[in-house]
């Protein structure tokens, strides 16, 4: 492959992926356990995936995304593999399942009414990408600062690798600057 052929190959690859995805509505079966999970506003899936794999990946992602609203450790433990790895681990946070559990406690301590919506979810291969929208009010404490009810409204994106219905890896990027400015701990 030379530099001149690279754009053609990339364009061809993107076209091939675009041809294999579709917006999936309510065609996946709903159960009592899944009805209480966050529902993506837009769900885009690779139609070539086996249905069972697709269902498992969507369930794991929805379960983990719901955990950020509820703080329910059982949801995180069900969604994450025993060997879960945070590929963008912040300084000071423990690796593995302990990391998200600790982060959730800190986050819920600052923003007790936090709510995470999934604006879009993309499922392709062994990956699920979720675009999250967090809202709530800073009424708790964060790094010694006491909230005064400030509105919290920021976004995050996660890329999950899923194996056997469990999230094994996560690459997470959130708008921390906006979040910290809204808390008033960083100036605008």
C-alpha positions, 0 to 999 in steps of 0.5 A, spaced: 500 500 500 502 506 498 500 513 500 496 514 494 492 508 495 491 509 503 485 514 502 481 510 497 482 504 502 480 508 508 474 510 504 472 503 501 473 501 509 468 506 511 463 505 506 463 497 507 462 499 515 456 504 513 453 498 509 453 494 515 450 498 520 443 500 521 438 503 526 435 498 530 429 500 534 425 495 539 426 489 535 430 486 541 426 483 546 425 487 552 425 483 559 423 486 566 431 486 567 432 490 561 426 495 561 429 498 567 436 500 563 438 506 560 435 506 553 439 509 547 436 515 544 439 512 537 442 505 536 446 503 530 448 496 530 453 492 525 447 487 522 453 482 520 453 480 528 450 474 531 443 476 534 446 473 541 452 477 541 449 483 539 444 482 545 449 481 550 453 487 548 448 491 548 445 489 555 452 489 558 453 496 555 446 498 557 447 495 564 454 499 565 451 506 563 445 505 567 450 504 573 452 511 572 445 513 574 444 508 580 450 507 583 448 500 584 455 496 584 451 490 582 450 493 575 457 494 574 459 487 577 454 484 572 457 488 566 464 488 567 469 482 566 473 479 572 479 482 568 476 488 566 481 494 564 480 501 564 485 503 558 484 511 560 485 510 568 486 517 571 492 518 576 490 515 583 484 510 581 485 503 582 485 498 576 479 493 575 472 493 577 474 497 583 476 503 579 469 505 576 466 503 583 470 508 587 469 513 581 461 512 582 462 513 589 465 520 589 461 522 583 454 520 587 457 524 593 458 530 589 452 530 584 447 525 588 441 526 583 446 524 577 443 522 571 446 519 565 443 518 558 445 515 552 445 519 546 447 514 541 450 507 542 454 504 536 455 496 536 460 493 531 465 487 532 467 486 539 466 494 541 460 498 543 461 506 543 456 510 547 455 517 547 453 519 554 450 525 557 450 527 564 446 531 568 444 533 575 446 538 581 452 539 585 449 539 592 454 534 595 462 535 596 467 534 591 475 535 593 473 539 600 468 543 596 461 544 598 456 544 592 450 550 592 446 546 587 450 548 581 447 545 575 451 539 572 451 538 564 457 535 560 458 529 556 462 523 555 464 517 550 466 510 552 469 505 547 467 498 550 471 491 548 466 486 550 467 478 550 462 473 552 457 479 554 462 482 559 466 489 558 473 487 558 476 494 556 474 501 556 477 507 553 473 513 557 473 520 555 469 525 559 469 533 558 472 534 565 473 541 564 466 543 563 464 538 569 470 542 574 468 549 571 460 547 573 462 545 580 466 552 581 473 548 582 476 551 576 475 558 573 471 559 567 
